[in-house]
Amino acid sequence: MSKLSTAISIVSLVFVAILLFQVINYQQSLGNLSSKITSLEEELSSLRSELAAARADINLLQNSWPTQTIVTTIQYNVSRVYELVKDSVVEIKTLYRFGEAVGSGFIYDDRGHIVTNNHVVEDGVEYYVYFIDGSAFRAVLVGRDPDTDLAVLKIDTRGANLSFKPLRLSDSSALQIGEQIIVIGNPFELTGSVTTGIVSQKGRLLQSTRGYLIPGIIQIDAAVNPGNSGGPVLNMRGEVVGVATAIESMTGQFSGIGYAVSSNVVRRIVPVLITKGSYTHSYLGISGVEINALVARELGLDVKKGLLVESIVPGGPADRAGIKGGSRTIMVAGTQYRVGGDIIIAINNTPVTSMDDLLTYMVEKTSPGDTIVLTILRDSETLNIEVTLGERP
């Protein structure tokens, strides 16, 4: 073999060796790259799982945020209202000839008049008022009205220069069903206790100690217990919408239904109690019941709402005006009705669908001696009848 052939063979071998080295190195690089790709895929899968978990957490936070915000806002507002009104709510201790009782009340004006319930002060011989800061004063009875269960005391300052913080009365007719309210009082002599709830319903009727019905009663679900009577029921602006008055209970303890005299009734009655010591209610002299769709169908009426006059007080204002009461009895859905009398559908052009509508209008807008116009249905005919109101016996 010539030297040239030998050189070519050597060069060829070197080239082949280099080529093999490059192939082997490339295969190793591919293997490393494949491992890296596998590792990256595993990391990507892990990141995807973490991202999914993070999204779930974000959704949970987004869903819970409004509720947490509302709860926090309500708690803040309750605290704010309490701080705003606490110096205007008082505990009232009534001393009797034998024994004593505790109720609540609130400052009505800058002269030291206090609004409370009649049943808190009735038959008392001495009255004492306690503020949240511990100060205490004797009080005198200024006036009371058993028919709305309202009364007014006045703090005896004995010449002291005291500054009072009266609470503002709101328009109770503007209350919404479900609106949040706050009750402040002294249940079981626990001074300055706060409970919260909502307006469960409006326009309830509550019987007074004299048997007459108190109209416009507000039903609430905030806890009301012995000692709360006379305390303010407040809206979230710190305005009085009612006066805590009674509870619906078989045991004497709160069971979820409380009643308050509306601020609109307070606004009508209290100024007269302050100036005159008592209140004279206007009087119509009827008893009646709200009609419903079943009764209307039974009687063949074109209307489905109204106040069915069942009886008339002989010689009373309604009797003298010619209003007619029932003449026969029927049974509808298990309830007995005295029918055949007039059906009141309006008073002074204000619609009447129930006894509460009629009594609320009379308490808030009429006085004895006023002449009102009742719109009635009688034998399928609509009549307007003038009635001069008397004084409630």
Secondary structure, DSSP 4 states (H G I P E B T S, - for coil): --HHHHHHHHHHHHHHHHHHHHHHHHHHHHHHHHHHHHHHHHHHHHHHHHHHHHHHHHHHHHHHHHHHHHHHHHHHHHHHHHHHHGGGEEEEEEE-SS-EEEEEEEE-STT-EEEE-HHHHTT-SEEEEE-TTS-EEEEEEEEEETTTTEEEEEE--TT------PPPBP-GGG--TT-EEEEEE-GGG-TTEEEEEEEEEEEEEEE-TTSPEEEEEEEE-S---TT-TTPEEE-TTS-EEEEEEEE--SSSS--S-EEEEEHHHHHHHHHHHHHHSS-PPEE--EEEEE--HHHHHHHT-S-S--EEEEEE-TTSHHHHHT-----EEEEETTEEEEESS-EEEEETTEE--SHHHHHHHHHHH--TT-EEEEEEEETTEEEEEEEE-EE--
